[in-house]
């Protein structure tokens, strides 16, 4: 479970995220959406323990990220945007490194299965330096799934992936959620994640504008019809004037 | 799982053990293919030429020299280390305050279940691995100046480790103090070092005034009590280097190790949340290194100026005009880096000229002697210096595909790419050489304005050769690759070819010019005019060659990763 309570993050004088609160329960797949500069990556990086929150409480699998970062991170996997890999390590060695970091035993068969799933098996000994953007993304995804995290976070995971890889990633994410993982992913490709996510957190300028299932958010936006797409919801929430009831409910 | 409780996380141990293998892979990949083979040959040749004599000489018995070498190393070593520390304070990472982590370290290790302290130890050890490589290379370079080989090996290694840890400690202190305080802290340390050198400098100046030469001045500087106090922490390392017996080397090494251990203890004690500062620093450094990687040289680290000067569009000239305009805008927008580059170009011959001036015995016309030394020196420096003002194909490595898509002939692209930087280099040479002439009175002043048209075809030839060689042997500097030995070989290869090309061109132009000038009644004007015209004609041929090389360049295959 990922719990974000009253989270704020300031860089010098600029408030990147302000009093954000939401929860991702086991089995849920929550889409973190918002325009550029809304604070999505800051939120993901703070939950991952890379950035220190200015205020608020962040916890992963019951462990406070600030108080007990190692335990929180042990339950977590983050796939960053445009994953930076170690240039002179092969794909397989990245999995090996992940196994070492998370102290996994007998991980090889799962590693091979993941490489098969993401069509990387025949490139397992290729150096990261020689991989395309999509393949680097897939390598990072395989590394993230290797230790079967209780909380999975993906920052713009679809960028650079081919349609087959996107489909495989969807199915892997659904499998992880079905296995009890809490999944939080950020993306600008609203049409792509609309049917994947069970709920959404919509940010604008670091503030929570709406949160909940699509139906819950729609119900707070009377101007939209009951069949309004995520894209329509997004524009109404981020460019419209009214704060939604759903945001108020989520904040509470 | 108590991974957070161990001194070093098993995953990090795995990564550290894997590092030498990754370096080896990196080297192997760089020497692939016939071009790689040629580079490998040059690397070996360069190593033999530069390093073998050092090693051989150090192995020969030098007897009485040892005492003098030891004394010099002990006297000047601490000051050299202090200067290196002061320089490292100007490094980009220190400028922001914070440790520099590579992108994969941030992306993969920061979110991993690794404690802050474990990551810090990894940072110290992984950077120490690089220092071991650097120490091995430096040892081979300066072993002949050390009294003993074991003192040299130990002294350099320990000194580099100390400098690295000192820089990490400063980074952590500034991270603890907060990014806002980073600049004042850095400034304060730098000011203290400068103040000490200034105080000690008075005795050095006194030595210069009585005409005792630079060595006596330096000795007076390092003997000053203030300088001795400031450089005291560096003394054990210099003394290890200067050791004349195994026992002495071991004793000083033990003292040095104690200093290192104390520094490590301070680093470990400073359990500050450095991650965020590291993130900011790494992003900042990365941006600058990316600019450098794309071919801007060291000056590209500075980045573009904030002022957006506009440049009027040039006539089209078959497409060469807009291409040249774009490069001119780049030059103008990077005025700060260009000016710094120019200042350094003036400074380097000035320093060398200064030492020649002070070393001379005072007989003859010192100023004219200086001028004769400085002008060729300034021109040679400017030829080597072009990497730092590479507003041409070298900066456009990632834009070659775009350039190829333009409806402009390759000849026009080549001319447009090379001309603006050539004009800039000619202007720099003009200022440097002109200044030398004015200051030394080597030539009559009316000659100065005529210099620019003489220098321009020469500068164009330098850039044309640079670009042709770059398109033949494209490369990028990878600042994260500690085993970037191919870079040195490539640099030596291209530099040698460039100088050979320039020599042939100047010999042809100069020879024919001198011959025709002689036939025209020993007319210098005719000789120079003929030489310049010939150089211009050769520039045209070179431009065609660059265009051909650019045509043959395959962005899908030849752009290095």
Interface residues (C-beta under 8 A of the other chain):
Chain A: X12 X48 X49 X50 X51 X52 X69 X70 X71 X73 X74 X76 X77 X78 X80 X83 X84 X85 X86 X87 X88 X89 X93 X94 X96 X97 X100 X101 X102 X103 X127 X129 X130 X140 X143
Chain B: X1 X3 X4 X9 X10 X11 X13 X14 X15 X18 X21 X22 X23 X25 X26 X29 X102 X103 X104 X106 X107 X108 X109 X110 X111 X112 X113 X114 X115 X116 X179 X180 X273 X275 X276 X279 X478 X480 X481 X561
